[in-house]
Amino acid sequence: MNRTGNVVRMQLINRQTYIWVPLIVLAGAFILTLLIWALLPPEAEKYSGGAQAPYWYFGVVGVQALTLTFPFSQAMSVTRREYFFGTTLTAALTAAMLSTIYLVGGLIERATGGWGMNGYFFSLDWIWDAGPAVSWLFYFALAMLFFLVGFGAATVYKRFGNLWLTVLLVGTGLLLVGLLWLVIRFDGWNAIGAWIAAQGTLGIALWILAVAAAIGALSFVPLRKATP
């Protein structure tokens, strides 16, 4: 555990990647949203998808977490298992920080009637209706999913190179398009919508965590033999 903690400290030497840039992205998206809302009639309800901006960057964080520190960790005789768990723990701590900011922002948003402009950035109804705790879990799960997707892609690159990473990305894209075709072909949108509604925010958050855990477990396979 001590060596895993050392990996966390090593990762957080670069606080810019894990902390400051996600916060700057979030603050920028929030300020721009408020400025746009100020141009609109205050009585109309306004919703923004800008809160997703830091999550896309979390995918970049996942890539950088491996490419910037993995070679150094191997020179310091850190095992790949310790590196994996330490890096994942660092991501979880950062995701928890971001989710807490979303939770506090949502509480303020609800208390002020949408920042006095009837606008909702942090507390979108379909997420917030399940309660603050579930909303926190949903945002945490989403951050971990994006991080582990980026981290997993980086492990494939480190182990197999750019060619096989490209094959993986193209293959994943084709698979998603194929699934979309099946949904359209068999008119499955109603069934999918009913399933999502039945799961609720908590169920969706748990499914996201399960997918993130699966991606994390799969990413450890190429990491075991990746070249620093």
C-alpha positions as CSV (number, residue, x, y, z in Angstrom):
1,M,0.0,0.0,0.0
2,N,2.9,2.3,0.8
3,R,4.3,1.9,-2.7
4,T,0.9,2.4,-4.2
5,G,0.7,5.6,-2.2
6,N,4.1,6.6,-3.7
7,V,2.6,6.2,-7.1
8,V,-0.2,8.6,-6.1
9,R,2.3,11.1,-4.9
10,M,4.3,10.7,-8.1
11,Q,1.2,11.3,-10.3
12,L,0.2,14.4,-8.3
13,I,3.6,16.0,-8.8
14,N,2.0,17.1,-12.1
15,R,-1.0,18.8,-10.5
16,Q,-1.7,20.7,-13.7
17,T,-2.9,17.6,-15.5
18,Y,-5.0,16.1,-12.7
19,I,-6.3,19.3,-10.9
20,W,-5.8,22.7,-12.5
21,V,-6.6,22.0,-16.1
22,P,-9.9,20.2,-15.4
23,L,-10.9,23.1,-13.0
24,I,-10.0,25.7,-15.7
25,V,-12.0,23.8,-18.3
26,L,-15.0,23.6,-15.9
27,A,-14.7,27.2,-14.9
28,G,-14.4,28.4,-18.5
29,A,-17.5,26.3,-19.6
30,F,-19.5,27.6,-16.6
31,I,-18.6,31.3,-17.1
32,L,-19.4,31.1,-20.8
33,T,-22.7,29.5,-20.0
34,L,-23.6,32.3,-17.6
35,L,-22.7,34.9,-20.1
36,I,-24.9,33.3,-22.8
37,W,-27.8,32.9,-20.3
38,A,-27.5,36.6,-19.5
39,L,-28.5,37.3,-23.1
40,L,-31.7,35.3,-22.9
41,P,-35.0,36.1,-21.2
42,P,-34.7,35.3,-17.5
43,E,-38.2,33.7,-17.2
44,A,-37.4,30.8,-19.6
45,E,-35.8,27.7,-18.2
46,K,-32.3,27.1,-19.5
47,Y,-30.2,24.0,-19.5
48,S,-26.6,23.6,-20.5
49,G,-24.5,20.6,-21.5
50,G,-21.3,22.5,-20.7
51,A,-20.8,20.5,-17.6
52,Q,-19.6,17.6,-19.7
53,A,-16.5,19.6,-20.8
54,P,-14.1,18.4,-18.1
55,Y,-15.1,14.8,-18.7
56,W,-13.8,14.8,-22.2
57,Y,-10.5,16.2,-20.8
58,F,-10.5,13.3,-18.3
59,G,-9.9,11.0,-21.3
60,V,-6.8,13.1,-22.1
61,V,-5.7,12.8,-18.4
62,G,-6.0,9.0,-18.8
63,V,-3.6,9.1,-21.7
64,Q,-1.1,11.4,-20.0
65,A,-1.2,9.5,-16.8
66,L,0.5,6.6,-18.6
67,T,2.7,8.3,-21.1
68,L,4.2,10.9,-18.8
69,T,4.9,8.8,-15.7
70,F,5.1,5.1,-16.7
71,P,8.7,5.1,-17.9
72,F,9.8,6.9,-14.7
73,S,7.9,4.5,-12.5
74,Q,9.7,1.5,-14.0
75,A,13.1,3.2,-13.5
76,M,12.1,3.5,-9.8
77,S,11.3,-0.3,-9.7
78,V,7.6,0.2,-9.2
79,T,5.7,-3.0,-10.2
80,R,3.1,-2.7,-12.9
81,R,0.4,-3.7,-10.4
82,E,1.4,-1.0,-8.0
83,Y,1.6,1.5,-10.8
84,F,-1.9,0.5,-12.1
85,F,-3.6,0.7,-8.7
86,G,-1.8,3.9,-7.7
87,T,-2.7,5.6,-11.0
88,T,-6.4,4.4,-10.7
89,L,-6.5,5.7,-7.1
90,T,-5.2,9.1,-8.2
91,A,-7.9,9.2,-10.9
92,A,-10.5,8.3,-8.3
93,L,-9.4,11.0,-5.9
94,T,-9.5,13.6,-8.7
95,A,-12.9,12.3,-9.9
96,A,-14.2,12.6,-6.3
97,M,-13.0,16.2,-6.1
98,L,-14.7,17.1,-9.4
99,S,-17.9,15.3,-8.4
100,T,-17.9,17.2,-5.1
101,I,-17.6,20.5,-7.0
102,Y,-20.6,19.4,-9.1
103,L,-22.6,18.5,-6.0
104,V,-21.9,21.9,-4.3
105,G,-22.6,23.7,-7.5
106,G,-25.9,21.8,-7.9
107,L,-27.0,22.7,-4.3
108,I,-26.2,26.4,-4.9
109,E,-28.0,26.2,-8.3
110,R,-31.1,24.8,-6.7
111,A,-31.0,27.3,-3.8
112,T,-30.7,30.3,-6.1
113,G,-33.2,29.4,-8.7
114,G,-30.6,28.6,-11.3
115,W,-28.2,31.5,-10.4
116,G,-31.1,33.9,-10.5
117,M,-31.5,33.3,-14.3
118,N,-33.5,30.0,-14.2
119,G,-30.5,28.2,-15.7
120,Y,-29.2,24.8,-14.8
121,F,-25.6,23.7,-15.4
122,F,-24.8,21.3,-12.6
123,S,-28.2,20.0,-11.5
124,L,-29.9,18.7,-14.6
125,D,-33.3,17.3,-13.7
126,W,-32.8,13.8,-15.0
127,I,-29.6,13.4,-12.9
128,W,-30.6,15.5,-9.9
129,D,-34.1,14.0,-9.4
130,A,-32.5,11.0,-7.8
131,G,-31.0,13.1,-5.0
132,P,-27.6,14.7,-4.4
133,A,-25.8,11.5,-3.3
134,V,-26.8,9.6,-6.5
135,S,-25.9,12.7,-8.6
136,W,-22.4,12.7,-7.0
137,L,-22.0,9.0,-7.8
138,F,-23.2,9.5,-11.4
139,Y,-20.6,12.3,-12.0
140,F,-17.9,10.2,-10.3
141,A,-18.7,7.2,-12.4
142,L,-18.6,9.3,-15.6
143,A,-15.2,10.7,-14.7
144,M,-13.7,7.3,-14.1
145,L,-15.1,5.9,-17.3
146,F,-13.5,8.7,-19.4
147,F,-10.2,8.3,-17.6
148,L,-10.0,4.6,-18.0
149,V,-10.9,4.8,-21.7
150,G,-8.0,7.1,-22.2
151,F,-5.7,5.0,-20.0
152,G,-6.7,1.8,-21.7
153,A,-6.0,3.3,-25.1
154,A,-2.6,4.4,-23.9
155,T,-1.7,0.9,-22.6
156,V,-2.6,-0.5,-26.1
157,Y,-0.3,2.1,-27.7
158,K,2.5,1.3,-25.3
159,R,2.3,-2.4,-25.7
160,F,1.4,-2.8,-29.4
161,G,2.1,0.5,-31.0
162,N,0.2,3.0,-33.1
163,L,-0.9,0.5,-35.8
164,W,-2.9,-1.7,-33.4
165,L,-4.3,1.2,-31.5
166,T,-5.6,2.5,-34.8
167,V,-7.1,-0.9,-35.5
168,L,-8.7,-1.0,-32.1
169,L,-10.3,2.5,-32.5
170,V,-11.6,1.7,-36.0
171,G,-12.9,-1.6,-34.9
172,T,-14.7,-0.1,-31.9
173,G,-16.2,2.6,-34.2
174,L,-17.4,-0.1,-36.6
175,L,-18.9,-2.1,-33.7
176,L,-20.8,0.9,-32.5
177,V,-22.1,1.7,-35.9
178,G,-23.2,-1.9,-36.3
179,L,-25.1,-1.8,-33.0
180,L,-26.7,1.5,-34.0
181,W,-27.8,-0.2,-37.3
182,L,-29.4,-3.1,-35.4
183,V,-31.3,-0.6,-33.1
184,I,-32.6,1.3,-36.2
185,R,-33.3,-1.9,-38.2
186,F,-35.4,-3.5,-35.5
187,D,-36.9,-0.2,-34.1
188,G,-35.3,-0.7,-30.7
189,W,-35.3,2.9,-29.5
190,N,-38.5,2.5,-27.4
191,A,-37.1,-0.6,-25.7
192,I,-33.8,1.2,-25.0
193,G,-35.6,4.2,-23.6
194,A,-37.8,2.0,-21.4
195,W,-34.7,0.2,-20.1
196,I,-32.9,3.5,-19.3
197,A,-36.0,4.8,-17.5
198,A,-36.3,1.6,-15.5
199,Q,-32.7,1.8,-14.4
200,G,-32.9,5.3,-13.1
201,T,-29.9,7.5,-12.4
202,L,-28.6,5.1,-9.8
203,G,-28.8,2.1,-12.1
204,I,-27.1,4.0,-14.9
205,A,-24.3,5.2,-12.6
206,L,-23.7,1.6,-11.5
207,W,-23.7,0.4,-15.1
208,I,-21.1,3.1,-15.9
209,L,-19.0,2.0,-13.0
210,A,-19.2,-1.6,-14.1
211,V,-18.1,-0.7,-17.7
212,A,-15.3,1.5,-16.3
213,A,-14.1,-1.4,-14.1
214,A,-14.1,-3.8,-17.0
215,I,-12.1,-1.4,-19.2
216,G,-9.7,-0.9,-16.3
217,A,-9.2,-4.7,-15.9
218,L,-8.7,-5.1,-19.6
219,S,-6.2,-2.3,-19.7
220,F,-4.0,-4.1,-17.1
221,V,-3.4,-6.9,-19.6
222,P,-1.3,-5.0,-22.1
223,L,0.2,-2.9,-19.3
224,R,1.8,-6.0,-17.8
225,K,4.1,-6.3,-20.8
226,A,4.2,-2.7,-22.0
227,T,7.6,-1.3,-22.8
228,P,8.5,1.8,-20.8
